[in-house]
Amino acid sequence: MPTATTAAVDLFTEKIGRGENIEPRDPMPEEYRRHLIRQISQHAHSEIIGMQPEGNWITRAPSLRAKMILLAKIQDEGGHGLYLYSAAETLGISRDEMIAQLQSGKARYSNIFNYPALTWADIGAIGWLVDGAAIVNQVMLQRTSYGPYARAMVRICKEESFHQRQGYEIMAKMAAGTPEQREMAQDALNRWWAPALMMFGPPDKDSLHTKQAFQWKIKRESNDALRQKFIDKTVQQAEVIGLKIPDPELRFNEETGHYETGPLNWEEFHRVINGDGPCNRQRLEHHIRVHEDGRWVREAAAAYNQKFN
Ligand code: FAQ
């Protein structure tokens, strides 16, 4: 990695000021590089761990059509993880190091994937709410200052919008189905709503990294601003299919033109992201087991590469 002298840091600052992308061979401050490795690798881990709650439902999808769509979606998420690991590797960290950080609990992944997918309606809720929240965040990241991350986001956003629609379709169908199906859809919304709002991170006043991320144009909008965008969109989508947002304090503010919501349980958020959510242990144990099962594939690929390339 190029080391950043004072002149190089000036160049970096000028580029950021002009709104130009920083590319892998450009000099950059060590803190910028580390900030990006943290965020991009955590994002990659989220995509990969996020395959687990959905993967659990492939064999139980209610039709061949539903199974094919779910399979394609989960494969897409695996692909997103790979683009993102590759983007992080351009910053001088290896895939092995990132995986080791995930498996040792040093690196985080999104809070949302530590909740269980209990019924088929949860697959609808994940697509609608989790992919829906991911898109709101990632549309902003298409303009993030690090070139490889921004470009990965363009492709990822296109796929996420299909994912969001497939989830919403499941919810709409179930909400218009039998009373039991409707109840399952409402129950899934009840359980996924608050964790989905927390995906945007802690409130701005408590966010550790936002100020610096704004200065470097890594983030373009704050956690609270993105959360509000998601709320405004999603409340209306729930109304269209006749589901009720599980928040007694929800109300539309005519003056601001935004929905206002009740407080979120940030104590739960911190517990979950620090390893003590309903499924944290299960998610990491599964990742470690499957990664170990795949060791022979990595070794065979490396041996082939050494012999023939
Ligand atoms: N979960 O100072 P901030 C998807 C941590 S992709 C866990 O505000 P920052 C697709 C944060 O790391 C979903 N930890 O941090 C899909 C920091 O701790 P640290 C993933 C969180 O970075 C769908 C501390 O709290 N998307 O779902 C969370 O400025 C379906 C202080 O927070 C991304 O990762 C959280 N939700 O803002 C896949 C997007 N929020 O690192 C499969 C990229 C905060 O100092 C199925 N990431 N923390 O130990 C971002 O945009 C940012 O990193 C934020 C957090 C917005 C997540």
Residues whose N, C-alpha, C, O or C-beta is under 5 A from the ligand:
A	BS01	FAQ	Q39 Q42 H43 S46 E47 G50 M51 E77 R108 Y109 S110 N111 V130 D131 A134 M198 M199 F200 G201 P202 S207 L208 H209 T210 I273
